[in-house]
Amino acid sequence: MKSIHVTKDLENPIVVDEDLEKLEIKLDKGKRAEVVHYKKTPKQETKIILEPNSQLDYYAIQKQVQDNSSIGEAELKENAKLNLIQTDIGSGRTSNNFTIKLLGRKAEANVISLFHGREQDEAEVSIRVDHVAEETKSNLYSRGIITNKAKNTYKGLIKIHKTAKNAEGRQESQTLTLEEAEAYATPELEIDNNQVACSHASSVGQIDRGKIFYLMSRGLSEKEAEQLIVKGFYEPAFKKIWKEEMKEEIKKLIEERI
C-alpha cells in the first residue's frame, strides 16, 4: 500500500508508476495537488479524502493489464473539488467501480471516463456520485469505442439525498460500436429532493456508413476511413482534458489500440 498525504500546494504532479494494490490520497484543508496513477496490477483499490477547500486532479491510467478490477472511493468535504480522468484500455475482462461522496456544501466532482475495447474484451465501468450536502455539483462524462466481438457496460448513477438542496448533477454517455461488438449504457438519477437540477443522456450506435463511403470517395481505404472516424469520435472528450501533456499521452494510448 502507498499513502500520499498532501500538506502543502504542489507545483509538480505526483507520479505513481509502480505495482500497487492499494493507494490512499489525502489533501489537507485548502491544498491543491495533481496525481498521475498508472495502474498496473490485476487488482487495485484507491481511497481519496479531500478536506475543505482542497482540489485534486487525479489521472487514473489503466494500461493494458490482462483481466483486472479496480475499486475507488472518494470523500469530499466542504468546497472540495475532484477532477477525475480515467482510462480503461486493459485487455480481457476488466471492471472499474468508483464511488464519490459529496459530503460538504459546494463540493464538486467532474469525471471523464474513456474506454476502448476490441477482440474478445469484456469491460464494465460503474460510476456513482452521492450528493449528500447542499449546493453540490457533479458532471459525469463517458465516451468509448468497442470493436470486433468486445462487450462493454457503462453504469452511471447520480443519487441526490434529501439533504442535498440545490444540488446539480449531470451525466452524458456515448458509445460507438463496430462489427459484432455489444454495448449497454444505463445512466440513472435517484432524486429525493425537489430543489435540484439534474439531467442525463446516453447513446449507443454504429459508425455511419455514409461517412465511410464519403471518405473512401476522397481516396481513403475503408480501414483508413474507419480509423479517422474513430479518432474524431474521441476528440470532444480530449478537449475536456485541460492539461495538454496528459491529453497527448492518453490520446496516444487509445490510438495504439485502434
C-alpha positions as CSV (number, residue, x, y, z in Angstrom):
1,M,0.0,0.0,0.0
2,K,1.1,3.6,-0.7
3,S,-0.2,6.6,1.2
4,I,0.1,10.2,-0.2
5,H,-0.6,13.0,2.3
6,V,-0.5,16.5,0.8
7,T,0.1,19.2,3.4
8,K,1.2,22.0,1.0
9,D,0.4,23.1,-2.5
10,L,2.5,21.2,-5.1
11,E,3.8,22.7,-8.3
12,N,4.7,19.3,-9.9
13,P,2.5,16.3,-10.2
14,I,2.9,13.2,-8.1
15,V,3.5,10.2,-10.4
16,V,2.6,6.7,-9.1
17,D,4.2,4.2,-11.5
18,E,4.6,1.0,-9.6
19,D,2.8,-2.2,-8.8
20,L,0.3,-1.3,-6.1
21,E,-2.9,-3.0,-4.9
22,K,-3.9,-0.1,-2.7
23,L,-3.4,3.7,-2.9
24,E,-4.6,6.3,-0.4
25,I,-4.6,10.0,-1.2
26,K,-5.4,12.8,1.4
27,L,-5.3,16.5,0.8
28,D,-5.3,18.8,3.8
29,K,-7.6,21.9,4.0
30,G,-7.1,24.3,1.1
31,K,-4.3,22.3,-0.6
32,R,-4.1,21.5,-4.3
33,A,-2.3,18.6,-6.0
34,E,-2.2,16.5,-9.2
35,V,-1.7,12.8,-9.1
36,V,-1.0,10.6,-12.1
37,H,-1.6,7.0,-11.3
38,Y,-0.5,4.3,-13.8
39,K,-2.5,1.2,-12.7
40,K,-0.5,-2.0,-13.4
41,T,-1.8,-4.7,-11.1
42,P,-4.7,-7.0,-11.7
43,K,-6.5,-5.7,-8.6
44,Q,-6.4,-2.1,-7.4
45,E,-8.1,-0.1,-4.7
46,T,-8.0,3.7,-4.3
47,K,-9.2,5.8,-1.4
48,I,-9.3,9.6,-1.7
49,I,-10.1,12.1,1.1
50,L,-10.4,15.8,0.3
51,E,-10.5,18.2,3.2
52,P,-12.4,21.6,2.9
53,N,-11.4,23.9,0.0
54,S,-8.9,21.4,-1.4
55,Q,-8.6,20.3,-5.0
56,L,-7.2,17.1,-6.6
57,D,-6.7,16.4,-10.3
58,Y,-6.4,12.6,-10.4
59,Y,-5.5,10.8,-13.6
60,A,-6.1,7.0,-13.3
61,I,-4.5,5.5,-16.4
62,Q,-5.3,1.8,-16.8
63,K,-2.7,0.3,-19.1
64,Q,-3.1,-3.0,-20.9
65,V,-3.3,-5.3,-17.9
66,Q,-4.9,-8.7,-18.6
67,D,-8.1,-9.4,-16.5
68,N,-8.1,-6.5,-14.0
69,S,-10.5,-5.0,-11.5
70,S,-10.4,-1.6,-9.9
71,I,-12.4,-0.1,-7.0
72,G,-12.2,3.6,-5.9
73,E,-13.9,5.7,-3.3
74,A,-13.6,9.5,-2.7
75,E,-15.0,11.6,0.1
76,L,-15.2,15.4,-0.5
77,K,-15.8,17.9,2.3
78,E,-17.0,21.5,2.1
79,N,-16.0,23.3,-1.2
80,A,-13.6,20.5,-2.1
81,K,-13.2,19.6,-5.8
82,L,-12.2,16.4,-7.6
83,N,-11.3,16.2,-11.2
84,L,-11.0,12.6,-12.2
85,I,-9.9,11.4,-15.6
86,Q,-9.8,7.6,-16.0
87,T,-9.0,5.4,-19.0
88,D,-9.9,1.7,-19.3
89,I,-7.9,0.1,-22.1
90,G,-7.0,-3.1,-20.4
91,S,-7.5,-6.5,-22.2
92,G,-9.6,-9.5,-21.3
93,R,-12.1,-8.9,-18.5
94,T,-11.9,-5.5,-16.8
95,S,-14.0,-3.9,-14.1
96,N,-13.9,-0.3,-12.8
97,N,-16.1,0.8,-10.0
98,F,-15.8,4.3,-8.5
99,T,-18.0,5.9,-5.8
100,I,-17.8,9.6,-4.9
101,K,-19.5,11.1,-1.8
102,L,-20.1,14.8,-1.8
103,L,-20.3,15.3,2.0
104,G,-19.7,19.0,2.3
105,R,-21.5,22.1,1.0
106,K,-20.4,23.1,-2.5
107,A,-18.3,20.1,-3.0
108,E,-17.8,19.3,-6.7
109,A,-16.8,16.2,-8.8
110,N,-16.0,16.1,-12.5
111,V,-15.4,12.7,-14.0
112,I,-14.2,11.9,-17.6
113,S,-14.2,8.1,-18.4
114,L,-12.6,6.9,-21.7
115,F,-12.6,3.3,-22.8
116,H,-11.6,1.2,-25.8
117,G,-12.3,-2.5,-26.2
118,R,-11.5,-4.9,-29.0
119,E,-11.4,-8.6,-29.9
120,Q,-12.9,-10.6,-27.0
121,D,-12.6,-7.9,-24.4
122,E,-15.3,-7.5,-21.8
123,A,-15.5,-4.4,-19.7
124,E,-17.7,-2.9,-17.0
125,V,-17.5,0.7,-15.9
126,S,-19.6,1.9,-13.0
127,I,-19.6,5.5,-11.5
128,R,-21.7,6.5,-8.6
129,V,-22.0,10.0,-7.1
130,D,-23.8,10.6,-3.8
131,H,-24.9,14.2,-3.3
132,V,-25.3,14.4,0.5
133,A,-24.7,18.1,1.2
134,E,-26.4,21.3,-0.2
135,E,-25.2,23.0,-3.4
136,T,-23.0,20.1,-4.5
137,K,-22.2,19.6,-8.2
138,S,-21.3,16.6,-10.3
139,N,-20.6,16.1,-14.0
140,L,-20.1,12.6,-15.4
141,Y,-18.9,12.2,-19.0
142,S,-18.2,8.8,-20.6
143,R,-17.1,8.1,-24.2
144,G,-15.7,4.9,-25.7
145,I,-15.5,2.6,-28.7
146,I,-15.7,-1.2,-28.9
147,T,-14.9,-3.3,-31.9
148,N,-14.8,-6.9,-33.1
149,K,-16.7,-9.1,-30.5
150,A,-16.0,-7.0,-27.5
151,K,-18.6,-6.1,-24.9
152,N,-18.9,-3.0,-22.7
153,T,-21.4,-2.0,-19.9
154,Y,-21.5,1.5,-18.5
155,K,-23.5,2.3,-15.4
156,G,-23.7,5.9,-14.1
157,L,-25.7,6.8,-11.0
158,I,-26.3,10.2,-9.5
159,K,-28.0,10.0,-6.1
160,I,-29.5,13.2,-4.7
161,H,-30.2,12.7,-1.0
162,K,-32.9,14.6,0.9
163,T,-30.2,16.8,2.5
164,A,-28.8,17.9,-0.9
165,K,-30.8,21.0,-1.5
166,N,-29.9,23.0,-4.7
167,A,-27.6,20.2,-5.9
168,E,-26.7,19.8,-9.6
169,G,-26.0,16.5,-11.3
170,R,-25.4,15.9,-15.0
171,Q,-24.1,12.9,-17.0
172,E,-23.6,12.0,-20.6
173,S,-22.5,8.7,-22.1
174,Q,-21.7,7.9,-25.7
175,T,-20.5,4.6,-27.1
176,L,-19.6,3.7,-30.7
177,T,-19.7,0.1,-31.8
178,L,-18.1,-1.7,-34.8
179,E,-18.7,-5.1,-36.3
180,E,-20.3,-7.5,-33.7
181,A,-19.4,-5.5,-30.6
182,E,-22.1,-5.1,-27.9
183,A,-22.6,-2.0,-25.7
184,Y,-25.0,-1.2,-22.9
185,A,-25.3,2.2,-21.2
186,T,-27.6,2.9,-18.2
187,P,-27.3,6.4,-16.8
188,E,-29.6,6.8,-13.8
189,L,-30.8,9.5,-11.5
190,E,-32.2,8.9,-8.0
191,I,-33.7,12.2,-6.6
192,D,-35.0,12.6,-3.1
193,N,-35.1,16.4,-3.1
194,N,-37.2,18.5,-5.5
195,Q,-34.9,21.6,-5.4
196,V,-32.3,20.3,-7.7
197,A,-31.1,20.5,-11.4
198,C,-30.3,17.1,-13.0
199,S,-30.0,15.7,-16.5
200,H,-28.7,12.6,-18.2
201,A,-28.2,11.5,-21.8
202,S,-27.0,8.2,-23.4
203,S,-26.4,6.9,-26.9
204,V,-25.0,3.7,-28.3
205,G,-24.6,3.4,-32.1
206,Q,-22.6,2.2,-35.0
207,I,-20.4,4.1,-37.4
208,D,-22.3,6.0,-40.1
209,R,-21.6,4.0,-43.3
210,G,-22.4,7.2,-45.3
211,K,-19.4,8.9,-43.7
212,I,-17.2,5.9,-44.6
213,F,-18.3,5.9,-48.2
214,Y,-17.7,9.7,-48.4
215,L,-14.1,9.4,-47.1
216,M,-13.5,6.4,-49.4
217,S,-14.6,8.6,-52.3
218,R,-11.9,11.0,-51.2
219,G,-9.2,8.4,-51.7
220,L,-9.1,6.6,-48.3
221,S,-9.3,2.9,-47.9
222,E,-12.2,1.5,-45.8
223,K,-9.9,0.9,-42.8
224,E,-8.3,4.3,-43.0
225,A,-11.8,5.9,-43.1
226,E,-12.9,4.0,-40.0
227,Q,-9.7,4.9,-38.2
228,L,-10.3,8.6,-39.0
229,I,-13.9,8.5,-37.7
230,V,-12.8,6.6,-34.6
231,K,-10.2,9.2,-33.8
232,G,-12.6,12.0,-34.4
233,F,-15.2,10.4,-32.0
234,Y,-12.8,10.9,-29.1
235,E,-12.0,14.5,-29.8
236,P,-14.8,16.1,-27.8
237,A,-13.5,14.1,-24.7
238,F,-9.9,15.1,-25.3
239,K,-10.9,18.7,-25.4
240,K,-12.2,18.4,-21.9
241,I,-8.8,17.3,-20.6
242,W,-7.2,20.6,-19.5
243,K,-3.6,19.5,-19.2
244,E,-2.0,19.3,-22.7
245,E,0.7,16.7,-21.9
246,M,-1.8,14.3,-20.3
247,K,-4.2,14.8,-23.1
248,E,-1.5,13.8,-25.6
249,E,-0.5,10.8,-23.6
250,I,-4.0,9.5,-23.2
251,K,-4.6,10.1,-26.9
252,K,-1.6,8.1,-27.8
253,L,-2.6,5.2,-25.5
254,I,-6.0,5.0,-27.1
255,E,-4.8,5.4,-30.7
256,E,-2.4,2.5,-30.2
257,R,-5.5,0.3,-29.7
258,I,-7.3,1.5,-32.7
